[in-house]
């Protein structure tokens, strides 16, 4: 699988990365054996970039990814995790976590201070059983942006200067705030959630031009917009950005599917390929929760996409006219 370097760093990622959210029990519970089989399948498929976070299943995702990667040569993979939420142990008293289908053994405390960042990194390394992280992101800082920018980012830059990590940035869904971070810091990479996809092109307004100007890479996450683009024809109850999709969105996906079908392409194939056409996008990260999902996504990712698909989507008014629709050299 092809790899790309992140910004001005020495860190590389495979074009298809493994998103660790589902390993934390996103939407539905996931047992350890299924998680292990999923990760083994991802490794066997050639994926070498693994992304996780303390937030995902209050530590479950980090622990499970660490269990796989501890048995692999350290130079053979790239690992990213995130900071901004500290996990504080608590008695679950039979309660489930508010965000993931796991017992509420910890509570999250927002903390983008220097001490919070350093503690979060130490806790993550302990959970994963690894000696270093490659990429460190400020996570979900939309409502805490000034603290993340003024306190959190300098801590990340300090860890990079010390060689503790090799690339730093932020992972958010708000392209405007990510653009500000790109302009005001020396970040290497941003992870953009759901804002440069077949359905949402808002990253074209500020973020992607800012990244191009500053030499910052983008990792595109949530390229299926929480599942709406994960199948050819969305089923009733399909999610868009973690909530139910509107009738207008369902109709738009069906129009995209019609154009794709004319070129012998599935919607998931197009959804994974589209962001990578832009020169600042180094990779896409896809959340996977089973061996079958890994194999299906890997096959779809490898499918050739006729260039005419993109021009036809543009002509149908389904892609922003500013979108890059021609692959680079």
C-alpha positions as CSV (number, residue, x, y, z in Angstrom):
1,X,0.0,0.0,0.0
2,X,1.3,3.5,-0.8
3,X,2.5,5.8,1.9
4,X,2.8,9.5,2.3
5,X,4.8,11.7,4.6
6,X,3.0,14.0,7.1
7,X,3.9,17.6,6.5
8,X,7.5,18.4,7.2
9,X,8.0,15.4,9.5
10,X,9.6,12.1,8.8
11,X,6.5,10.2,9.7
12,X,4.6,8.3,7.0
13,X,1.1,6.8,6.9
14,X,-0.5,4.3,4.6
15,X,-3.2,5.7,2.4
16,X,-5.7,3.6,4.2
17,X,-5.5,3.8,7.9
18,X,-7.3,1.9,10.7
19,X,-9.7,4.0,12.8
20,X,-10.0,2.8,16.3
21,X,-13.4,4.2,17.3
22,X,-15.4,1.0,16.8
23,X,-12.8,-0.9,18.9
24,X,-14.1,1.1,21.8
25,X,-17.7,-0.1,21.4
26,X,-19.0,2.8,19.2
27,X,-22.7,2.3,18.7
28,X,-22.6,-1.4,19.8
29,X,-20.5,-3.6,22.1
30,X,-17.4,-5.4,20.8
31,X,-15.7,-8.3,22.5
32,X,-11.9,-8.7,22.8
33,X,-11.7,-11.7,20.4
34,X,-13.6,-9.9,17.6
35,X,-11.4,-6.8,18.1
36,X,-8.2,-8.9,17.9
37,X,-9.4,-10.7,14.7
38,X,-10.3,-7.3,13.2
39,X,-6.8,-5.9,13.9
40,X,-5.1,-9.0,12.6
41,X,-7.0,-8.7,9.4
42,X,-6.1,-5.0,9.1
43,X,-2.4,-5.9,9.5
44,X,-2.6,-8.7,7.0
45,X,-4.3,-6.4,4.5
46,X,-1.3,-4.1,4.5
47,X,-2.6,-1.3,6.7
48,X,0.2,0.1,8.8
49,X,-1.3,3.3,10.2
50,X,-3.4,2.8,13.3
51,X,-5.3,5.7,15.0
52,X,-6.8,5.6,18.4
53,X,-7.8,7.8,21.4
54,X,-8.4,7.6,25.2
55,X,-11.9,8.7,24.4
56,X,-12.7,5.6,22.3
57,X,-14.3,3.3,24.8
58,X,-12.6,5.0,27.8
59,X,-9.4,3.2,27.0
60,X,-10.6,0.0,25.4
61,X,-9.5,1.0,21.9
62,X,-6.0,2.0,23.0
63,X,-5.6,-1.3,25.0
64,X,-6.7,-3.4,22.1
65,X,-4.6,-1.7,19.5
66,X,-1.6,-2.0,21.8
67,X,-2.1,-5.7,22.2
68,X,-1.7,-6.1,18.4
69,X,1.1,-3.7,17.9
70,X,3.3,-4.9,20.8
71,X,3.9,-8.1,18.7
72,X,5.0,-6.2,15.6
73,X,8.3,-4.6,14.7
74,X,8.1,-1.0,15.9
75,X,9.5,0.4,12.7
76,X,6.8,-1.3,10.6
77,X,3.8,0.8,11.7
78,X,2.7,4.3,12.5
79,X,0.6,4.9,15.6
80,X,-1.4,8.0,16.5
81,X,-3.4,8.8,19.6
82,X,-4.9,12.0,21.1
83,X,-5.0,14.3,24.1
84,X,-7.6,16.5,25.7
85,X,-9.5,14.1,27.9
86,X,-8.1,12.5,31.0
87,X,-9.7,9.3,32.1
88,X,-10.4,9.2,35.9
89,X,-11.3,5.8,37.4
90,X,-14.7,5.5,39.0
91,X,-17.1,2.9,40.3
92,X,-19.4,2.1,37.3
93,X,-22.3,1.0,39.7
94,X,-23.8,-0.9,36.8
95,X,-23.8,2.1,34.5
96,X,-22.7,2.2,30.9
97,X,-20.5,4.9,29.4
98,X,-22.5,7.8,27.8
99,X,-20.6,7.6,24.5
100,X,-19.6,4.0,24.0
101,X,-21.1,0.6,24.8
102,X,-18.7,-0.2,27.7
103,X,-19.1,-0.1,31.5
104,X,-18.6,3.4,32.9
105,X,-15.3,2.4,34.7
106,X,-13.9,5.9,34.0
107,X,-15.1,9.5,33.6
108,X,-13.6,11.9,31.2
109,X,-12.2,15.3,32.3
110,X,-11.3,17.9,29.7
111,X,-7.7,19.1,30.1
112,X,-5.5,20.7,27.4
113,X,-3.0,22.1,29.9
114,X,0.7,21.1,29.6
115,X,0.4,18.9,32.6
116,X,-2.8,17.3,31.3
117,X,-1.1,16.6,27.9
118,X,1.9,15.0,29.5
119,X,-0.3,12.9,31.8
120,X,-2.5,11.8,29.0
121,X,0.5,10.6,26.9
122,X,1.9,8.7,29.9
123,X,-1.5,7.1,30.5
124,X,-1.9,6.1,26.8
125,X,1.5,4.5,26.7
126,X,0.7,2.5,29.8
127,X,-2.6,1.3,28.3
128,X,-1.0,0.3,25.0
129,X,2.1,-1.1,26.5
130,X,4.3,0.7,24.0
131,X,7.3,2.9,24.4
132,X,6.4,5.7,22.0
133,X,3.7,7.3,19.9
134,X,4.3,8.6,16.4
135,X,1.5,11.2,15.9
136,X,-0.2,13.1,18.7
137,X,-3.4,15.1,18.1
138,X,-5.3,17.6,20.1
139,X,-8.8,15.9,20.1
140,X,-12.2,17.4,19.7
141,X,-11.1,20.8,20.9
142,X,-14.0,22.8,19.3
143,X,-15.4,24.0,22.7
144,X,-12.0,24.4,24.3
145,X,-10.1,25.8,21.3
146,X,-8.2,28.7,23.0
147,X,-6.9,26.4,25.7
148,X,-5.9,23.8,23.1
149,X,-4.2,26.4,21.0
150,X,-2.4,28.3,23.7
151,X,-1.6,25.5,26.2
152,X,-2.1,22.2,24.5
153,X,-0.3,22.8,21.2
154,X,3.0,24.1,22.9
155,X,3.0,20.9,24.9
156,X,2.8,18.9,21.7
157,X,5.5,20.9,20.1
158,X,7.7,20.4,23.2
159,X,7.2,16.6,23.0
160,X,8.1,16.7,19.3
161,X,11.3,18.7,20.0
162,X,12.2,16.1,22.6
163,X,11.7,13.3,20.1
164,X,8.9,11.7,22.2
165,X,6.6,12.0,19.2
166,X,7.5,12.8,15.5
167,X,4.4,14.6,14.3
168,X,1.8,16.7,15.9
169,X,-1.5,18.4,15.1
170,X,-5.2,18.3,15.9
171,X,-8.2,16.1,15.1
172,X,-11.6,17.9,14.8
173,X,-14.7,18.2,12.7
174,X,-14.5,22.1,12.5
175,X,-12.5,23.0,9.4
176,X,-12.4,26.7,10.3
177,X,-10.7,26.1,13.7
178,X,-8.3,23.6,12.2
179,X,-7.4,26.2,9.6
180,X,-6.6,28.7,12.3
181,X,-4.4,26.2,14.1
182,X,-2.6,25.5,10.8
183,X,-2.0,29.2,10.3
184,X,-0.9,29.9,13.8
185,X,1.3,26.9,14.6
186,X,3.9,24.6,13.1
187,X,1.6,21.6,13.0
188,X,2.5,18.7,10.8
189,X,-0.9,17.2,10.2
190,X,-4.6,17.6,11.0
191,X,-7.2,14.9,11.1
192,X,-10.4,16.2,9.6
193,X,-13.6,14.4,10.6
194,X,-16.4,14.3,8.0
195,X,-15.8,17.6,6.3
196,X,-14.1,16.5,3.1
197,X,-16.3,13.8,1.8
198,X,-18.6,13.1,-1.1
199,X,-21.3,14.8,0.9
200,X,-19.5,17.7,2.6
201,X,-16.9,19.9,1.0
202,X,-16.6,22.7,3.6
203,X,-12.9,22.0,4.0
204,X,-12.4,23.7,0.6
205,X,-13.3,27.1,2.1
206,X,-10.3,27.6,4.4
207,X,-8.6,24.5,5.6
208,X,-7.3,22.8,2.5
209,X,-5.9,26.1,1.1
210,X,-4.3,26.8,4.4
211,X,-2.7,23.4,4.5
212,X,-1.4,23.7,1.0
213,X,0.1,27.1,1.8
214,X,1.8,25.8,5.0
215,X,2.8,22.4,3.9
216,X,0.5,20.6,6.4
217,X,-1.0,17.2,5.6
218,X,-4.6,16.2,6.1
219,X,-5.8,12.8,7.2
220,X,-9.4,12.5,6.2
221,X,-11.6,10.6,8.8
222,X,-15.3,9.8,8.8
223,X,-15.2,9.6,5.0
224,X,-18.5,7.6,5.2
225,X,-20.1,10.4,7.3
226,X,-20.9,7.9,10.1
227,X,-22.2,5.2,7.7
228,X,-24.4,7.0,5.2
229,X,-21.8,6.4,2.5
230,X,-20.8,3.0,3.6
231,X,-23.3,1.2,1.4
232,X,-24.5,1.7,-2.2
233,X,-28.1,2.5,-1.2
234,X,-28.6,3.8,2.4
235,X,-31.1,1.9,4.4
236,X,-33.8,3.4,6.5
237,X,-32.3,4.7,9.7
238,X,-28.9,5.3,8.2
239,X,-26.7,7.7,10.2
240,X,-25.1,10.9,9.1
241,X,-22.6,12.5,11.5
242,X,-23.8,10.3,14.3
243,X,-27.5,11.2,13.9
244,X,-30.3,10.1,11.5
245,X,-29.9,11.2,7.9
246,X,-32.4,13.6,6.5
247,X,-34.5,12.7,3.5
248,X,-32.5,15.3,1.5
249,X,-29.3,13.6,2.3
250,X,-30.7,10.1,1.4
251,X,-31.8,11.5,-1.9
252,X,-28.4,13.0,-2.6
253,X,-26.6,9.7,-1.8
254,X,-29.0,7.9,-4.2
255,X,-28.1,10.4,-6.9
256,X,-24.4,9.8,-6.2
257,X,-25.0,6.0,-6.4
258,X,-26.7,6.4,-9.8
259,X,-23.7,8.2,-11.2
260,X,-21.3,5.7,-9.6
261,X,-23.2,2.7,-11.1
262,X,-22.8,4.1,-14.6
263,X,-19.0,3.7,-14.1
264,X,-19.2,0.3,-12.3
265,X,-18.1,1.9,-9.0
266,X,-19.7,1.5,-5.6
267,X,-20.4,4.5,-3.3
268,X,-17.9,3.2,-0.6
269,X,-15.2,2.9,-3.3
270,X,-15.8,6.5,-4.4
271,X,-16.1,7.7,-0.8
272,X,-12.6,6.4,0.1
273,X,-11.0,7.5,-3.2
274,X,-12.4,11.1,-3.3
275,X,-10.4,12.8,-0.5
276,X,-7.1,11.3,-1.7
277,X,-7.4,13.2,-5.0
278,X,-6.5,16.4,-3.1
279,X,-2.7,16.8,-2.9
280,X,-2.7,17.7,0.8
281,X,-4.6,14.6,1.9
282,X,-2.1,12.0,2.9
283,X,-4.5,9.2,3.9
284,X,-8.0,8.3,4.9
285,X,-8.9,6.6,8.2
286,X,-11.8,4.2,8.3
287,X,-13.3,2.8,11.4
288,X,-13.7,-1.0,11.3
289,X,-15.2,-3.5,13.8
290,X,-14.9,-6.9,12.2
291,X,-12.7,-9.0,10.0
292,X,-15.4,-8.8,7.3
293,X,-15.4,-5.0,7.4
294,X,-11.7,-4.9,7.0
295,X,-11.7,-7.2,4.0
296,X,-14.6,-5.4,2.4
297,X,-13.0,-2.0,2.9
298,X,-9.6,-3.1,1.7
299,X,-11.1,-4.5,-1.5
300,X,-13.1,-1.4,-2.1
301,X,-10.1,0.8,-1.4
302,X,-8.1,-1.1,-4.0
303,X,-10.7,-0.8,-6.8
304,X,-9.7,1.4,-9.8
305,X,-11.9,4.5,-10.2
306,X,-12.5,5.8,-13.8
307,X,-11.5,9.4,-14.1
308,X,-14.8,10.1,-15.8
309,X,-16.7,9.4,-12.5
310,X,-15.5,12.6,-10.9
311,X,-16.3,14.8,-13.9
312,X,-19.8,13.3,-14.2
313,X,-20.4,13.9,-10.4
314,X,-19.3,17.5,-11.0
315,X,-21.6,18.0,-14.0
316,X,-24.5,16.6,-11.9
317,X,-23.8,19.2,-9.3
318,X,-22.9,16.6,-6.7
319,X,-19.3,17.7,-6.2
320,X,-18.1,21.3,-5.5
321,X,-16.5,22.8,-8.6
322,X,-13.4,23.6,-6.5
323,X,-12.8,20.0,-5.6
324,X,-9.7,18.3,-7.0
325,X,-11.0,15.6,-9.3
326,X,-7.8,14.5,-11.1
327,X,-5.2,12.3,-9.4
328,X,-1.7,13.7,-9.1
329,X,1.4,12.1,-10.6
